[in-house]
Structure formats: C-alpha cells, structure tokens
C-alpha cells in the first residue's frame, strides 16, 4: 500500500465536498463551472473540477428542453389522470 502525502488527502476531501455540493440541488447542478470555486472557496481550475467529476463517474452536458405540450395531448393527459385515480 502506498503512503499518500497529506495534500492528496485534502484534495480528496475537497473533491468529495465539490461533488456533494453540486449534486445537492438542481440549482447547484446548473451553476456554471467558472463560478463554483468562488462559491465554495476553492482554489482550483476547470480541469481539476472536470477530473474530480470524471473520477466519480459524472459528465456534464447541456440539458434538453421539453417540447411544448399541445392542446390535444394536454386533454389526453388530463383524461388519463382522472381515470388513473
């Protein structure tokens, strides 16, 4: 087993804190990466953040927008919902 330096342990704790904060709410997930270090008081670059997320199995992407609901589908959904309960 390798004996890791103390700075690696601190970095791991910072990584875990970063992941916990980002996954805590939708608002946090939508925060631009450039703003995260200032909010959390971290001194790290975009590459460090990307690496931390990648190690935990997360990737970033642009979320898709839901298409508008047509009047016909809205009525069908309402009928279905009334019948389901």
N, C-alpha and C positions, 0 to 999 in steps of 0.2 A: 504494500500500500504506500502511495506517495504522500509525503508530508507537504501539504499546500501552504504557501505563505499566507499571512493574515489578510493581506489586501484582496486575495481571491475570495476569502470568506465574506468580506464586507461587500464585494461586488455581487456575490450570490444573494446576499440579503437584499441588496438594492434591486437586483433583478426580480426577486420574488415580490418585493413591495411594488415595483412597477407593474407587474402582471396583475397583482391583486387590485391595484387602483384602477387600471384600465378596464378590467372585467367586472368591476363593481356596479356599473350602471351604463345605460345606453348613452347618456350624455358624455361620460368619460370615454367610451369607445369611439365616439365621433370627434373627439378632441384632436386637432392637428398635432402631429408628432413634434413639430417645432416648438409648441407651447408646453409640452409635458415636463421638460426639465425645470422650467421656471415655476410651474405649479407645485411640483414635488420637491423642489430644492435640490435637484440632482445636477451634477456636472458631467454630462455625457453627450455624445454626438448622436446623429441619426443612425450611424452604422452600429453603435453599441445597442441602441434600442431595438433595431431590426434583429440583431444577433440574439438578444435576450428573448424576443418573441419567437424566433425561429427555434431556439433550443427547447422551448416549451410547446412547440407544435402549432403556433399561431401564425397566420399570414394576414396581410392587410389587403383589402380590395375596396373598390367603390361599390356601395350598396345599390341595388336596383330599386327603382321607383315602382310602386304598384300602379297598374293602369287604372284609369277611372272606371268606376262601376256604371254600366249602362242602366237605364231605367228598367229595361226588361229583366236584367239579371238581379237588380235590386228587389223587384217584385217577387221573382222566383225564390230568392233567399229568404224573404220575409215569409212567404207561404211555407217554405221548408221549415223555418224556425218555429212557426206556430204549430205545425204538425208534429215536430220532434218533441215538444213538451206538452 
